[in-house]
Amino acid sequence: MRPSSVISRRVAAAAVSLVLASGAAACAGPQDASGGGAAGQGADGAPRKGGTLTVLNNEAQSDFDPARLYTSGGGNVPSLVFRTLTTRNREAGAAGTEVVPDLATDTGRPNKDATEWTYTLKEGLKFEDGTPITSADVKYGIERSFAAELSGGAPYLRDWLVGGDTYQGSYKDPKGLASIVTPDARTLVFKLKKPEGEFPFVATQTQFAPVPKAKDTGAKYEEHPVSSGPYKVVSNENDGEHLVLERNPHWDPKTDEERKAYPDRIDVRSGLDEAVINQRLATSAGADAAAVTTDTNLGPAELAQVGSDQELASRVGTGHFGFTNYIAFNPKVKPFDNAKVRQAIAYAVNRTSVVNAAGGSALAEPATTFLPEQKAFGFTAYDHFPAGKTGNPEKAKQLLKEAGYPNGLTVTLLHSTAQNRTTSPEIATAVQEALAKAGITVKLDGQEPNSFNEKRWSVKDAPGFFLSRWGADWPAGGPFLAPIFDGRQIVTNGSNYNHAQLNDPAVNKEIDEINKLTDLKAAAARWGALDRKIGAQALDVPLFHPVYKRLVGKDVKNVVISDWTGVLDVSQVAVK
């Protein structure tokens, strides 16, 4: 990818919004990997159609336009309205990391070198007004997403499609993109600049949702987007703060094997305090008995309450989104140009204290690999600098002596002042205390979130030592490793996520070779091997992978949580 890649400028921030705004995270069910237990079964074990599902959220479901949404697998609430060429498999656990057909008959047919992908739409697809969905509608939906006034969506097609980097969108250039070909009403062909074996994952993004050109109202389209899914928008107040969905009478479940669509109505209410959300779900009074959240986790104090209440505990779902929190090094800054200094810090870290600072073992799992511990990512176990559970300060002191610092050294750690338990003061302090035992004095530099992000994402001003985090746009190694370690994605005039500014020709070449693979299992194995190889350079110190704990109302049934999203899938939930 080019150095000015849009991907490298925007993926990291989006990864967070995927979890918070669209509820895209990953997991096992409330009591087991099948999404069973009290919350999954209900009194008679049989979910039924009908009723109203209430969604209680902190963040508003803003920009409810398929062009402007940045989602993983189609998102959570958005995927009730917008169908895409492919989608995530709506099953619990690891099975949920697979890509499956949605509007298309399959996950795509590549040419020999994966530079061209062909899709065929299913028969009988209709919009909410009963008109047929055609390949031209999908093409138009993608093309309008390039318009500047509809920015915000996933950036991949700008970088991948031939001509995508200069295309200005359907409003300025109604002729459209020549790299999206529609030879007939059911066929689409995508022509790419280079091999992309993970294209089926990208086709889950809402930019692939069909939009009828005659019904496009530009920036106002989000107020009433035309549905291709089981629900249609009947009300959108205050830019997604209160969103009401009702059944789309022209959605045919025979064309949609993924969405169960049990409730008659979905009532999404946002702008609520997180403590209030969890209290309402716990109490489950009135309509809250049939309520869920797609963006609010339980905190340590709330988990303590849950632990003493068996009924509440039965209504907690546990999930693992593909996310890693880590210490980042910039080897351009001394003393971090010395690999032995970086290794010393890796040995000195006390992951037990870091996990405790992140909320405890119920909310964080210690990490020694950059890739998350999921097969879909290509996870390959390694620990190049074994610090044990509480750190190895003696080994760290030895390495510091070899590096020329027999009396220790003093460094500054940049962190955020946001109380997020990921890049926050609690985590920074845990690192500081552990390194002190190895003779490393850590001065803490806490910055408010905007300033923190500007500094850590700047090639010019990036410090040598800072807290960071990364989440994947889909469950595969590509969107996890490439933006961080591909030298061609170093951005000198914008947000740069390649914190080590690594530009290793061998790493770049291997990324290109893996991208050619359409066998995703084979690709995963290669991503895992690459992670292990890069990890030996001590360019970062993986700290922990987050765990998501979310409560549901007492009448919620059929909780399904996949390892793609890590949170319950609202398309599967029943309330009767």
PyMOL commands that set and color helices and strands:
alter all, ss='L'
color gray80, all
select helices_A, chain A and resi 6-20+38-41+78-80+94-97+135-144+148-150+156-160+199-202+206-208+213-215+218-223+253-255+274-283+286-290+300-307+310-313+339-348+351-357+375-377+393-402+425-436+449-456+478-485+487-489+505-515+520-535
alter helices_A, ss='H'
color red, helices_A
select strands_A, chain A and resi 27-28+52-56+86-88+99-101+109-110+116-120+180-184+187-191+231-237+242-247+265-269+291-292+316-319+323-329+364-366+409-416+440-447+465-471+540-546+548-551
alter strands_A, ss='S'
color yellow, strands_A
deselect
rebuild
show_as cartoon
